[in-house]
């Protein structure tokens, strides 16, 4: 059901409650505004945390430099390898 919204003095637009609720939008959420042939489309947008973005960049750099471990057959094998690496790091300190 189409609804009309008024553009305020600071070019703010109020999204009607029924549409906000259906889209799952809350205060503080971001939306992407895109101009199409039919008009303006608003889509919910998720931003990536900068800390997470940095960690991903570091992980990709490690991968590119070959600083990776062998593939593990199970989570248990991975946990054992981490514990051994911790123990070895403490022993070398």
C-alpha positions as CSV (number, residue, x, y, z in Angstrom):
1,X,0.0,0.0,0.0
2,X,1.7,3.2,-1.2
3,X,2.0,6.1,1.3
4,X,3.2,9.6,0.9
5,X,5.9,11.3,3.0
6,X,6.8,15.0,3.1
7,X,10.4,16.2,2.7
8,X,11.4,18.3,5.7
9,X,13.5,21.5,5.8
10,X,16.7,19.5,6.2
11,X,15.7,17.1,3.4
12,X,14.7,14.4,5.9
13,X,12.0,12.0,4.9
14,X,9.9,10.1,7.5
15,X,9.4,6.4,6.6
16,X,5.9,5.4,7.6
17,X,5.7,3.0,10.6
18,X,4.1,0.1,8.6
19,X,7.0,0.2,6.1
20,X,9.7,0.6,8.8
21,X,8.2,-2.4,10.6
22,X,7.9,-4.5,7.5
23,X,11.6,-3.7,6.5
24,X,12.8,-4.2,10.1
25,X,14.3,-0.7,10.3
26,X,15.2,0.8,13.7
27,X,16.5,4.1,14.9
28,X,20.2,4.4,13.9
29,X,20.0,1.9,11.0
30,X,21.5,2.9,7.7
31,X,19.8,2.9,4.4
32,X,21.2,3.1,0.9
33,X,19.5,5.5,-1.5
34,X,19.7,4.7,-5.1
35,X,18.1,6.6,-8.1
36,X,16.4,4.3,-10.6
37,X,14.2,4.9,-13.6
38,X,11.2,4.5,-11.4
39,X,12.3,6.9,-8.7
40,X,14.3,6.6,-5.5
41,X,14.9,3.2,-3.8
42,X,15.9,2.9,-0.2
43,X,17.5,-0.4,1.0
44,X,18.7,-1.3,4.4
45,X,22.5,-1.2,4.6
46,X,24.8,-3.0,7.0
47,X,28.2,-1.3,7.6
48,X,31.3,-3.3,8.5
49,X,32.9,-2.5,11.8
50,X,36.4,-1.0,11.2
51,X,38.0,-3.4,13.6
52,X,36.6,-6.3,11.8
53,X,37.6,-4.8,8.5
54,X,41.2,-4.5,9.7
55,X,41.3,-8.0,11.0
56,X,40.0,-9.3,7.6
57,X,42.7,-7.3,5.8
58,X,45.4,-8.7,8.1
59,X,44.0,-12.3,7.6
60,X,44.1,-11.8,3.8
61,X,47.7,-10.4,4.0
62,X,48.7,-13.5,6.0
63,X,47.1,-15.7,3.4
64,X,48.8,-13.9,0.5
65,X,52.2,-14.2,2.3
66,X,51.7,-17.9,2.9
67,X,51.3,-17.6,6.7
68,X,48.7,-20.3,6.9
69,X,48.4,-23.6,8.7
70,X,47.5,-27.0,7.3
71,X,43.9,-27.9,6.8
72,X,42.3,-29.5,9.8
73,X,40.1,-32.6,9.6
74,X,38.0,-31.6,12.7
75,X,37.4,-28.8,15.1
76,X,39.0,-31.0,17.8
77,X,42.2,-31.2,15.8
78,X,42.2,-27.4,15.4
79,X,41.8,-26.8,19.1
80,X,44.7,-29.2,19.9
81,X,46.9,-27.3,17.4
82,X,46.0,-24.0,19.0
83,X,46.8,-25.4,22.5
84,X,50.2,-26.7,21.3
85,X,51.0,-23.4,19.7
86,X,50.2,-21.5,22.9
87,X,52.3,-23.9,24.9
88,X,55.2,-23.5,22.5
89,X,54.9,-19.7,22.6
90,X,55.0,-19.7,26.4
91,X,58.1,-22.0,26.4
92,X,60.0,-19.7,24.0
93,X,59.4,-16.6,26.2
